[in-house]
Amino acid sequence: MNAVVRLRGGGAPNMYFQLDANFRSHLPKGTATCTVNATYLDDVAGRSWTLVYGTGTTDRKVMSKKGGNTWVTASVTAPCSKLTGALGGISADIELQANGNHDTTFHMVEVRVDSR
């Protein structure tokens, strides 16, 4: 099944994702990394959105759009230990944020353990 969700910059600017409890409990400890892939519509140059993966001030990456109306997959590598279910007050592991008063359309979010 395919799904497309639009974050409304002026209305509903955040979307939260919680990892399956079994998946999270089997994440490697220590310095192992995970890659978060988010597929979005790169519709308007100069706009951006943010992927948050932890509670620290640097646990986020701003993605700048280039325009062209194409689907693009952004990848962020993060320590697996940051995916703790501590975001948004709702036990989320990943947060997508629409920046400014601009919409961002997403198709898919995927988390992969890099050592597997």
C-alpha positions as CSV (number, residue, x, y, z in Angstrom):
1,M,0.0,0.0,0.0
2,N,1.2,3.5,-0.8
3,A,0.4,6.5,1.3
4,V,1.0,10.2,0.8
5,V,0.8,12.6,3.7
6,R,1.1,16.4,3.6
7,L,2.5,18.4,6.6
8,R,0.7,21.8,6.7
9,G,3.2,24.5,7.6
10,G,0.5,26.7,8.9
11,G,-1.8,24.1,10.3
12,A,-0.4,20.7,11.2
13,P,3.4,21.2,11.0
14,N,4.6,18.0,12.7
15,M,4.3,14.3,12.2
16,Y,5.6,11.7,14.7
17,F,6.6,8.0,14.2
18,Q,7.0,5.4,16.8
19,L,9.2,2.3,16.0
20,D,7.7,-1.1,16.6
21,A,8.6,-2.1,20.2
22,N,10.2,-5.4,19.1
23,F,12.3,-3.6,16.5
24,R,13.5,-0.9,19.0
25,S,14.4,-3.5,21.6
26,H,16.7,-5.3,19.2
27,L,18.6,-2.2,18.0
28,P,22.3,-2.6,18.6
29,K,23.9,-0.9,21.6
30,G,26.9,1.3,21.6
31,T,28.1,3.2,18.5
32,A,26.0,1.4,15.9
33,T,24.2,3.6,13.4
34,C,20.8,3.6,11.8
35,T,19.7,5.3,8.6
36,V,16.4,7.1,8.4
37,N,15.2,7.5,4.8
38,A,12.3,9.9,4.2
39,T,10.8,10.2,0.7
40,Y,9.3,13.6,0.0
41,L,8.0,15.7,-2.9
42,D,10.7,18.3,-3.8
43,D,8.2,20.8,-5.1
44,V,9.4,24.3,-4.4
45,A,13.1,25.5,-4.3
46,G,14.2,27.4,-1.3
47,R,11.8,25.8,1.2
48,S,12.8,23.2,3.8
49,W,11.7,20.6,6.4
50,T,13.4,19.0,9.4
51,L,13.9,15.4,10.4
52,V,14.4,15.0,14.2
53,Y,15.7,11.7,15.7
54,G,16.6,12.6,19.3
55,T,16.1,15.0,22.1
56,G,19.5,16.8,21.8
57,T,19.8,20.2,20.1
58,T,21.9,18.6,17.3
59,D,19.7,15.5,16.8
60,R,18.1,17.0,13.7
61,K,18.8,17.7,10.1
62,V,17.2,20.4,7.9
63,M,16.5,19.3,4.4
64,S,16.5,22.0,1.7
65,K,14.3,21.6,-1.3
66,K,15.6,22.3,-4.8
67,G,12.3,22.2,-6.7
68,G,11.4,20.2,-9.8
69,N,8.3,18.4,-8.6
70,T,10.1,15.0,-8.2
71,W,10.1,12.5,-5.3
72,V,13.4,12.6,-3.5
73,T,14.7,10.3,-0.7
74,A,16.7,12.1,2.0
75,S,18.9,9.9,4.2
76,V,20.1,10.7,7.7
77,T,22.5,8.5,9.6
78,A,22.1,8.7,13.4
79,P,23.3,6.7,16.4
80,C,20.7,3.9,17.0
81,S,20.9,4.8,20.7
82,K,19.1,8.1,19.9
83,L,15.9,6.3,18.9
84,T,14.5,6.0,22.4
85,G,10.9,6.9,22.1
86,A,11.3,10.3,23.8
87,L,9.9,12.7,21.2
88,G,6.7,14.7,21.3
89,G,5.6,13.4,24.6
90,I,4.0,10.5,22.8
91,S,6.9,8.0,22.8
92,A,7.9,8.9,19.2
93,D,11.3,8.0,17.8
94,I,11.2,10.3,14.7
95,E,9.6,13.6,14.0
96,L,9.1,15.4,10.7
97,Q,8.6,19.1,10.8
98,A,7.4,21.5,8.1
99,N,9.5,24.6,8.3
100,G,8.0,28.1,8.0
101,N,4.4,28.4,6.7
102,H,5.1,25.9,3.9
103,D,3.7,22.4,3.2
104,T,5.8,19.3,2.6
105,T,4.4,16.1,1.2
106,F,5.9,12.8,2.3
107,H,5.5,9.3,0.8
108,M,7.5,7.0,3.1
109,V,9.7,6.9,6.1
110,E,12.1,3.9,6.6
111,V,14.5,3.1,9.4
112,R,17.4,0.7,8.7
113,V,20.1,-0.6,11.0
114,D,23.4,-0.1,9.2
115,S,25.2,-3.1,10.6
116,R,22.6,-5.6,9.4
